[in-house]
Amino acid sequence: MTRVQRILAWGALATALSLVSGYFLADYLTPQATGEPSRALPVRAAQTALDRELVPLLARHPGQTGALMLTDGVDAFAARAMSARSAGRSLDLQYYIWHDDLTGRLLGREAYRAAERGVRVRMLIDDMNAEGLDSKLLALDQHPNVEIRVYNPFRNRRGLWRVLEMVQRIFSVNHRMHNKAWIADGRVAVVGGRNIGEEYFGAGKDVNFRDLDLLLFGPAVKDASGIFDQYWNSEAAVPLSALSKKYPRELKFLIDQVKIEAESDQAKRYLSRVEGSSNVRKYMAQQLEPFWSDRIRVVADPPLKWKNDDREGWLAQRIQGELGDAKRKALVISPYFVPGDGVSAHLRKLARDGVAVGVVTNSLAANDVFAVHSGYSRYRPDLLRGDVRLYEMRSQARPGAASLFGSSGASLHTKAFVVDDARGFIGSFNLDPRSVDLNTEMGVLFEDRGLAVALRNEYLRLSSPELSYWVYLDRDGDVRWLDRAQKPPLMIEHEPDTGAMKRAVTRAIGWLPIESQL
């Protein structure tokens, strides 16, 4: 055996032993939850500004939840910022990603200001995307009214050791919290597809996501608070202070830096757009008309989903059941769409039974994860042969369609479906294996015609010629794309807006046995 072969053999053995130890010792290698249990604070009739604003409104709609659709990123930022400013009791914030960028720091500043007023702030962040943020998060955690916990965290906070831990704990660390919720005073909840970051709030310089949240007030907010408490008090939620060193002097420095940034020209331009939003102005004038319904529920996977063999409580089962009951129409919006054999067959059966089935997803050019598109593309021909209509989002808005911060890039991030123009879902759940089996997910199930029609109209907007290509099979059974915005419509023979290299790499990725991880 040569020296190189010996090195490779020892490397393979070390990797195998690491994986085996990680599999059998996962519960011992995973950091233990040490935080004190806590619960959502009870609402009061007139304790806070949100109480005083919403109690009379809710009294006129007993037993019903009010819901506003937030399709615009600027409005979505405003909903979070304004609810934080009005909060006087609690902020419970739960996110898969919280970027250290302009909007992330501005919303962090709103949470800090609330804490300064005496508001209790609990932040639960998934640890996969928190690398490098410890010092800033720990500085905020120093505030007596703020506690930050991380979901399914790494013991090693950065560098090579973190990578090695990822290899060893691959079977356990692969499970992530994909939930998104912003809850103020137990009165207002923003639930949907948006993480915290510039690209989610129309502030991205290169790409902005087309996304969707629901702003809720009423009984369904209690559902969201209950879900937050389940996660906050679970074995997977570990106080950040138990994992990393404290930085007691950095809080003032951090706040001073964010204050300076908030006075910058870039921040002023963005905040002026927030203040100038027509929906923000309507809100201030109390002119917004929400949807009111007693059939709105906030739902989620159990916080330790991968340890529970009973799938009855999993969100995937509820979503499959709702789609399966479609009688006339089933319209799906899923940016990461890898249906697998089961969902693909299910959608084709619905179409055979006379249900109009349509899916809007990302084109290859718009998809920020090539591997996901490779997983989706292998199901595309069968879906089209089964009369499922497919639309793929363009990577860029058409000339004159406007950009938000000097950027014309666009990528779909909305996760929703609507059935029979009567009921639907908006949340974090993609129709892909990762959402089904690996990540925890959260969202809003509703049965209300007004809200369903609004969501149907959003589907029609996203699938319109200006925003999406229509995908079809030609007479030879080959996949083709129709650019319906051209006059006359233009047929495209390969993945639109892509080069040969990107298409080749995506095709090669499709040969790898990784679909279960997509």
C-alpha positions as CSV (number, residue, x, y, z in Angstrom):
1,M,0.0,0.0,0.0
2,T,1.4,3.4,-1.0
3,R,1.7,6.3,1.4
4,V,-1.2,8.1,-0.3
5,Q,-3.4,5.0,-0.1
6,R,-2.6,4.7,3.7
7,I,-3.5,8.4,4.2
8,L,-6.7,7.9,2.3
9,A,-7.5,4.7,4.3
10,W,-6.9,6.4,7.6
11,G,-8.9,9.4,6.6
12,A,-11.8,7.2,5.5
13,L,-11.6,5.2,8.8
14,A,-11.6,8.4,10.9
15,T,-14.6,9.8,9.0
16,A,-16.5,6.5,9.4
17,L,-15.7,6.4,13.2
18,S,-16.8,10.0,13.5
19,L,-20.1,9.4,11.7
20,V,-20.8,6.3,13.7
21,S,-20.1,8.0,17.0
22,G,-22.3,10.9,16.0
23,Y,-25.1,8.6,15.2
24,F,-25.0,6.6,18.4
25,L,-24.0,9.5,20.7
26,A,-26.1,12.3,19.2
27,D,-27.9,13.0,22.4
28,Y,-24.7,13.4,24.3
29,L,-22.8,15.4,21.7
30,T,-25.7,17.9,21.2
31,P,-25.6,20.9,23.6
32,Q,-28.2,20.5,26.4
33,A,-31.0,23.0,27.0
34,T,-30.3,24.8,30.3
35,G,-32.6,27.8,30.0
36,E,-35.3,28.4,32.6
37,P,-38.8,27.7,31.2
38,S,-41.0,30.7,30.4
39,R,-44.3,31.3,28.8
40,A,-46.1,34.0,26.8
41,L,-47.2,36.8,29.1
42,P,-51.0,37.1,29.5
43,V,-52.7,39.8,27.5
44,R,-54.5,42.7,29.3
45,A,-57.4,44.9,28.3
46,A,-55.5,48.2,28.2
47,Q,-52.0,47.7,29.4
48,T,-50.2,48.5,26.2
49,A,-50.7,50.6,23.1
50,L,-51.5,47.4,21.1
51,D,-54.0,46.4,23.7
52,R,-55.8,49.7,23.5
53,E,-55.8,49.7,19.7
54,L,-56.9,46.2,19.2
55,V,-59.3,45.4,22.0
56,P,-62.2,47.6,20.7
57,L,-61.6,46.3,17.1
58,L,-61.7,42.7,18.2
59,A,-64.8,43.4,20.3
60,R,-66.6,44.2,17.0
61,H,-65.5,40.8,15.6
62,P,-66.0,38.4,18.5
63,G,-64.2,35.0,18.0
64,Q,-62.6,36.1,14.7
65,T,-59.0,36.7,13.7
66,G,-58.1,39.6,11.5
67,A,-55.6,39.0,8.7
68,L,-53.7,41.3,6.3
69,M,-51.7,39.9,3.4
70,L,-48.2,41.4,3.2
71,T,-47.0,40.9,-0.4
72,D,-44.7,43.9,-0.5
73,G,-41.3,43.7,1.3
74,V,-41.4,47.3,2.5
75,D,-44.9,46.7,4.1
76,A,-43.5,43.5,5.7
77,F,-40.7,45.4,7.3
78,A,-43.1,48.1,8.5
79,A,-45.4,45.6,10.1
80,R,-42.6,44.3,12.2
81,A,-41.1,47.6,13.1
82,M,-44.3,49.3,13.9
83,S,-45.6,46.4,16.1
84,A,-42.3,46.5,18.0
85,R,-42.6,50.3,18.6
86,S,-46.1,49.8,19.9
87,A,-45.3,46.8,22.1
88,G,-45.3,47.4,25.8
89,R,-45.2,43.8,27.2
90,S,-43.4,41.3,25.1
91,L,-41.7,40.5,21.8
92,D,-41.3,36.8,20.8
93,L,-39.2,36.5,17.7
94,Q,-38.5,33.2,15.9
95,Y,-36.4,32.9,12.7
96,Y,-34.4,30.6,10.6
97,I,-32.2,33.5,9.3
98,W,-31.5,36.9,10.8
99,H,-28.9,38.6,8.6
100,D,-26.4,41.1,9.9
101,D,-27.3,43.7,7.3
102,L,-29.2,47.0,7.2
103,T,-32.7,45.7,7.8
104,G,-31.5,43.0,10.3
105,R,-29.7,45.7,12.4
106,L,-32.6,48.1,12.1
107,L,-35.1,45.5,13.4
108,G,-32.6,44.5,16.1
109,R,-32.5,48.1,17.1
110,E,-36.3,48.0,17.4
111,A,-36.1,45.0,19.7
112,Y,-33.4,46.8,21.8
113,R,-35.5,49.9,22.1
114,A,-38.5,47.8,23.2
115,A,-36.3,46.2,25.9
116,E,-35.2,49.6,27.0
117,R,-38.9,50.4,27.6
118,G,-39.3,47.3,29.8
119,V,-40.6,44.9,27.2
120,R,-39.5,41.3,27.6
121,V,-37.7,40.2,24.4
122,R,-37.2,36.5,23.6
123,M,-35.3,35.7,20.4
124,L,-35.0,32.1,19.1
125,I,-32.7,31.8,16.1
126,D,-31.7,28.7,14.1
127,D,-28.0,28.1,14.6
128,M,-27.1,27.0,11.1
129,N,-27.0,30.6,9.8
130,A,-25.9,32.2,13.1
131,E,-22.2,31.6,12.6
132,G,-20.1,34.7,13.2
133,L,-23.0,36.6,15.0
134,D,-22.2,35.4,18.5
135,S,-20.5,38.6,19.7
136,K,-23.4,40.9,18.5
137,L,-26.1,38.6,19.7
138,L,-24.4,38.1,23.0
139,A,-24.0,41.9,23.4
140,L,-27.8,42.2,22.9
141,D,-28.3,39.3,25.3
142,Q,-26.6,41.3,28.0
143,H,-29.7,43.5,28.3
144,P,-31.7,42.3,31.4
145,N,-34.9,42.2,29.3
146,V,-33.5,40.2,26.4
147,E,-32.8,36.5,26.2
148,I,-31.5,34.8,23.0
149,R,-31.6,31.1,22.4
150,V,-30.4,29.1,19.5
151,Y,-32.0,26.0,18.0
152,N,-30.1,22.7,17.7
153,P,-26.8,24.5,18.1
154,F,-23.2,23.6,17.5
155,R,-20.8,23.3,20.5
156,N,-18.1,24.8,18.4
157,R,-19.0,28.3,17.3
158,R,-16.8,28.8,14.3
159,G,-14.0,27.7,12.1
160,L,-12.6,24.2,11.4
161,W,-13.9,22.7,14.6
162,R,-17.4,23.7,13.6
163,V,-17.0,22.0,10.3
164,L,-15.7,18.8,11.9
165,E,-18.6,18.9,14.3
166,M,-21.0,19.2,11.4
167,V,-19.5,16.0,9.9
168,Q,-19.7,14.1,13.1
169,R,-23.2,15.2,14.0
170,I,-24.5,15.1,10.4
171,F,-27.5,12.9,11.4
172,S,-28.7,15.3,14.1
173,V,-27.4,18.7,13.0
174,N,-29.2,18.3,9.7
175,H,-32.5,19.1,11.3
176,R,-33.2,22.8,11.3
177,M,-35.9,25.2,12.5
178,H,-37.3,26.9,9.4
179,N,-40.1,28.7,11.3
180,K,-40.7,32.4,11.0
181,A,-42.8,34.4,13.5
182,W,-42.8,37.9,14.9
183,I,-45.2,38.2,17.9
184,A,-45.8,41.5,19.8
185,D,-47.6,41.6,23.1
186,G,-49.5,38.4,22.3
187,R,-51.7,40.7,20.2
188,V,-50.1,40.8,16.8
189,A,-48.3,38.0,14.9
190,V,-46.5,38.2,11.5
191,V,-46.2,34.6,10.1
192,G,-45.2,33.6,6.7
193,G,-42.2,33.0,4.4
194,R,-39.9,35.9,5.2
195,N,-36.6,35.7,7.2
196,I,-34.9,38.9,8.5
197,G,-32.7,40.4,5.8
198,E,-32.5,43.0,3.1
199,E,-33.6,40.7,0.2
200,Y,-36.8,39.9,2.1
201,F,-37.8,43.5,2.6
202,G,-37.1,45.1,-0.8
203,A,-33.8,46.5,0.2
204,G,-31.5,44.0,-1.6
205,K,-29.0,45.6,-4.1
206,D,-28.8,42.5,-6.4
207,V,-31.8,40.2,-5.7
208,N,-35.1,40.7,-3.9
209,F,-37.4,37.9,-3.0
210,R,-41.1,37.9,-3.9
211,D,-42.5,36.7,-0.6
212,L,-45.6,36.6,1.5
213,D,-46.6,37.0,5.2
214,L,-49.9,37.3,7.0
215,L,-50.3,40.0,9.7
216,L,-52.7,38.5,12.3
217,F,-54.5,39.9,15.3
218,G,-57.1,38.0,17.3
219,P,-57.4,34.4,18.6
220,A,-54.9,32.9,16.1
221,V,-52.1,35.0,17.7
222,K,-52.6,32.8,20.8
223,D,-51.8,29.8,18.6
224,A,-48.6,31.4,17.5
225,S,-47.6,32.2,21.1
226,G,-48.3,28.6,22.1
227,I,-46.1,27.3,19.3
228,F,-43.3,29.8,20.3
229,D,-43.4,28.5,23.9
230,Q,-43.2,24.9,22.8
231,Y,-40.0,25.7,20.8
232,W,-38.5,28.0,23.4
233,N,-38.9,25.4,26.2
234,S,-37.9,22.4,24.1
235,E,-34.7,20.4,24.4
236,A,-33.5,21.9,21.1
237,A,-33.4,25.5,22.4
238,V,-30.2,26.4,24.1
239,P,-29.3,29.8,25.7
240,L,-26.6,31.4,23.6
241,S,-24.9,32.6,26.8
242,A,-24.2,28.9,27.7
243,L,-22.3,28.3,24.4
244,S,-20.1,31.3,24.0
245,K,-18.2,34.0,25.9
246,K,-20.0,37.1,27.1
247,Y,-19.1,40.5,25.7
248,P,-20.3,42.9,28.4
249,R,-18.7,46.0,26.8
250,E,-20.0,45.5,23.3
251,L,-23.7,46.3,23.8
252,K,-23.2,50.1,24.0
253,F,-20.8,49.9,21.0
254,L,-23.2,47.9,19.0
255,I,-26.2,50.2,19.7
256,D,-24.0,53.3,18.9
257,Q,-23.0,51.8,15.6
258,V,-26.6,50.9,14.7
259,K,-27.7,54.4,15.6
260,I,-25.0,55.9,13.3
261,E,-26.1,53.5,10.5
262,A,-29.8,54.5,11.0
263,E,-28.8,58.1,10.3
264,S,-26.9,57.1,7.1
265,D,-28.2,58.0,3.6
266,Q,-28.9,54.4,2.8
267,A,-31.0,53.9,5.9
268,K,-32.8,57.2,5.4
269,R,-33.7,56.3,1.8
270,Y,-35.1,52.9,2.9
271,L,-37.0,54.3,5.9
272,S,-38.5,57.0,3.8
273,R,-39.9,54.3,1.5
274,V,-41.3,52.6,4.5
275,E,-43.0,55.8,5.7
276,G,-44.2,56.5,2.2
277,S,-45.8,53.1,1.7
278,S,-49.5,53.6,0.9
279,N,-50.4,50.6,3.2
280,V,-48.5,52.2,6.1
281,R,-50.3,55.4,5.6
282,K,-53.7,53.6,5.4
283,Y,-52.7,51.8,8.7
284,M,-51.9,55.1,10.4
285,A,-55.3,56.4,9.2
286,Q,-57.0,53.2,10.3
287,Q,-58.2,52.6,6.7
288,L,-57.0,49.1,6.1
289,E,-59.6,46.4,5.7
290,P,-58.5,43.1,7.1
291,F,-60.1,39.7,6.3
292,W,-62.1,38.5,9.4
293,S,-62.6,34.8,10.0
294,D,-63.0,32.3,12.8
295,R,-61.3,29.7,10.6
296,I,-57.7,30.9,10.7
297,R,-55.2,28.7,12.6
298,V,-51.4,29.0,13.1
299,V,-49.9,25.5,12.9
300,A,-46.4,24.1,13.1
301,D,-44.4,20.9,13.3
302,P,-43.4,19.6,16.8
303,P,-40.1,21.2,17.9
304,L,-38.3,17.8,18.0
305,K,-39.9,16.5,14.8
306,W,-37.1,14.1,13.9
307,K,-37.4,12.3,17.2
308,N,-41.2,11.7,16.8
309,D,-42.2,8.7,14.6
310,D,-45.9,9.7,14.8
311,R,-46.3,11.8,11.6
312,E,-49.9,12.7,12.5
313,G,-48.8,16.0,14.1
314,W,-46.5,16.9,11.2
315,L,-47.4,19.8,9.0
316,A,-46.8,17.8,5.8
317,Q,-49.7,15.5,6.7
318,R,-52.1,18.4,7.1
319,I,-51.0,20.0,3.8
320,Q,-51.3,16.8,1.9
321,G,-54.8,16.3,3.3
322,E,-55.9,19.8,2.4
323,L,-54.6,19.5,-1.2
324,G,-56.1,16.0,-1.5
325,D,-59.6,17.3,-0.8
326,A,-59.5,19.7,-3.8
327,K,-62.6,19.4,-6.0
328,R,-62.1,22.0,-8.6
329,K,-58.7,23.8,-8.2
330,A,-55.4,23.4,-6.5
331,L,-52.9,26.2,-7.0
332,V,-49.4,25.9,-5.4
333,I,-46.6,28.4,-4.9
334,S,-43.3,26.8,-3.9
335,P,-39.9,28.3,-4.7
336,Y,-38.1,25.1,-3.8
337,F,-40.3,22.4,-5.5
338,V,-39.1,18.8,-5.4
339,P,-42.3,16.9,-5.2
340,G,-40.9,13.3,-5.1
341,D,-42.8,10.4,-6.6
342,G,-45.6,10.6,-4.0
343,V,-46.6,14.2,-4.3
344,S,-46.0,14.1,-8.1
345,A,-48.4,11.2,-8.4
346,H,-50.9,12.9,-6.1
347,L,-50.9,16.1,-8.2
348,R,-51.3,14.1,-11.4
349,K,-54.2,12.1,-9.9
350,L,-56.0,15.4,-9.0
351,A,-55.5,16.6,-12.6
352,R,-56.9,13.3,-14.0
353,D,-59.9,13.7,-11.7
354,G,-60.7,17.0,-13.3
355,V,-59.0,19.4,-10.8
356,A,-57.2,22.3,-12.3
357,V,-53.7,21.9,-10.8
358,G,-51.0,24.6,-11.2
359,V,-47.6,25.2,-9.7
360,V,-45.5,28.4,-9.7
361,T,-41.8,27.8,-8.8
362,N,-38.4,29.3,-9.6
363,S,-36.8,28.9,-13.0
364,L,-33.2,27.7,-12.9
365,A,-32.0,31.3,-13.4
366,A,-34.1,32.5,-10.5
367,N,-33.3,29.6,-8.2
368,D,-30.5,30.3,-5.7
369,V,-30.0,26.6,-5.1
370,F,-29.0,24.7,-8.2
371,A,-29.4,21.3,-6.5
372,V,-33.0,22.0,-5.8
373,H,-33.7,22.8,-9.4
374,S,-31.9,19.6,-10.5
375,G,-34.3,17.7,-8.1
376,Y,-37.4,19.4,-9.5
377,S,-36.5,19.1,-13.2
378,R,-36.6,15.3,-13.2
379,Y,-40.3,15.4,-12.3
380,R,-41.2,18.1,-14.8
381,P,-42.0,15.9,-17.8
382,D,-44.3,13.5,-15.8
383,L,-46.1,16.5,-14.3
384,L,-46.6,18.1,-17.6
385,R,-47.8,14.8,-19.2
386,G,-50.2,14.5,-16.3
387,D,-51.8,17.9,-17.1
388,V,-50.2,19.8,-14.2
389,R,-49.6,23.4,-15.3
390,L,-46.1,24.7,-14.5
391,Y,-44.9,28.3,-14.4
392,E,-41.3,29.2,-13.6
393,M,-40.5,32.6,-12.2
394,R,-38.2,34.9,-14.3
395,S,-34.9,35.8,-12.8
396,Q,-35.4,39.5,-13.6
397,A,-38.3,41.9,-13.9
398,R,-39.0,43.0,-17.4
399,P,-37.7,46.4,-18.5
400,G,-39.8,49.1,-16.9
401,A,-41.3,46.8,-14.3
402,A,-39.3,48.7,-11.7
403,S,-36.7,47.5,-9.1
404,L,-36.7,48.2,-5.5
405,F,-33.2,49.4,-4.5
406,G,-31.5,49.7,-7.8
407,S,-31.9,45.9,-8.4
408,S,-34.0,44.2,-11.0
409,G,-33.2,40.8,-9.7
410,A,-36.1,38.7,-8.5
411,S,-36.5,35.3,-7.0
412,L,-39.6,33.6,-5.7
413,H,-39.7,32.8,-1.9
414,T,-43.5,32.6,-1.3
415,K,-44.7,29.3,0.1
416,A,-48.5,28.9,-0.2
417,F,-51.4,27.1,-1.8
418,V,-55.0,27.7,-2.3
419,V,-57.8,25.1,-2.9
420,D,-61.1,25.7,-4.6
421,D,-60.9,29.5,-4.0
422,A,-62.1,28.6,-0.5
423,R,-59.1,27.6,1.7
424,G,-55.4,27.6,1.8
425,F,-52.0,28.0,3.5
426,I,-49.3,30.6,3.8
427,G,-46.1,29.9,5.7
428,S,-42.6,28.4,5.5
429,F,-43.4,25.0,4.0
430,N,-41.9,24.1,0.6
431,L,-43.1,21.1,-1.3
432,D,-39.7,19.4,-1.0
433,P,-38.2,16.5,1.1
434,R,-36.4,18.9,3.5
435,S,-39.7,20.6,4.6
436,V,-41.4,17.2,4.8
437,D,-38.9,15.2,6.8
438,L,-35.9,17.3,8.0
439,N,-36.8,20.9,8.9
440,T,-39.5,22.1,11.3
441,E,-42.1,24.3,9.5
442,M,-44.8,26.8,10.5
443,G,-47.7,28.6,8.8
444,V,-51.3,29.7,8.7
445,L,-54.1,27.4,7.5
446,F,-57.3,29.2,6.7
447,E,-60.8,28.5,5.4
448,D,-62.1,31.9,4.2
449,R,-63.3,32.8,0.7
450,G,-62.1,36.4,0.8
451,L,-58.6,35.5,1.9
452,A,-58.5,32.5,-0.5
453,V,-59.5,34.7,-3.5
454,A,-56.7,37.2,-2.5
455,L,-54.2,34.4,-2.5
456,R,-55.5,33.1,-5.8
457,N,-55.0,36.5,-7.3
458,E,-51.4,36.5,-5.9
459,Y,-50.9,33.1,-7.7
460,L,-52.3,34.6,-10.9
461,R,-49.9,37.6,-10.6
462,L,-46.9,35.4,-10.0
463,S,-47.8,33.2,-13.0
464,S,-48.5,36.1,-15.3
465,P,-46.5,36.6,-18.5
466,E,-44.6,39.5,-17.0
467,L,-43.3,37.5,-14.2
468,S,-43.1,33.8,-15.3
469,Y,-42.5,31.5,-18.2
470,W,-45.2,28.9,-19.1
471,V,-43.6,25.4,-19.2
472,Y,-45.0,22.8,-21.7
473,L,-44.1,19.8,-23.7
474,D,-43.7,20.1,-27.5
475,R,-45.0,17.4,-30.0
476,D,-41.8,15.4,-29.4
477,G,-42.3,15.4,-25.7
478,D,-39.5,17.8,-25.0
479,V,-39.7,20.5,-22.3
480,R,-40.1,24.0,-23.7
481,W,-40.7,27.4,-22.2
482,L,-43.1,30.1,-23.6
483,D,-42.3,33.7,-23.1
484,R,-45.8,35.0,-23.3
485,A,-44.7,38.6,-22.7
486,Q,-43.2,38.7,-26.2
487,K,-45.4,39.7,-29.1
488,P,-45.8,37.1,-30.6
489,P,-45.0,34.7,-27.8
490,L,-41.5,33.3,-28.0
491,M,-40.7,29.6,-27.6
492,I,-37.4,28.8,-25.8
493,E,-35.7,25.4,-26.1
494,H,-33.6,25.4,-23.0
495,E,-33.7,26.8,-19.4
496,P,-34.3,30.5,-20.0
497,D,-31.7,33.2,-19.1
498,T,-29.0,30.6,-18.4
499,G,-25.6,29.7,-19.9
500,A,-24.5,26.2,-21.0
501,M,-22.2,25.8,-18.0
502,K,-25.0,26.5,-15.4
503,R,-27.3,24.0,-17.2
504,A,-24.5,21.4,-17.4
505,V,-23.6,21.7,-13.7
506,T,-27.3,21.5,-12.7
507,R,-27.7,18.4,-14.8
508,A,-24.7,16.8,-13.2
509,I,-25.9,17.5,-9.7
510,G,-29.1,15.7,-10.6
511,W,-27.1,12.5,-10.9
512,L,-26.1,12.6,-7.2
513,P,-28.2,10.6,-4.7
514,I,-29.1,13.7,-2.6
515,E,-32.8,14.2,-3.2
516,S,-33.7,13.4,0.4
517,Q,-31.6,16.4,1.5
518,L,-33.2,18.9,-0.9
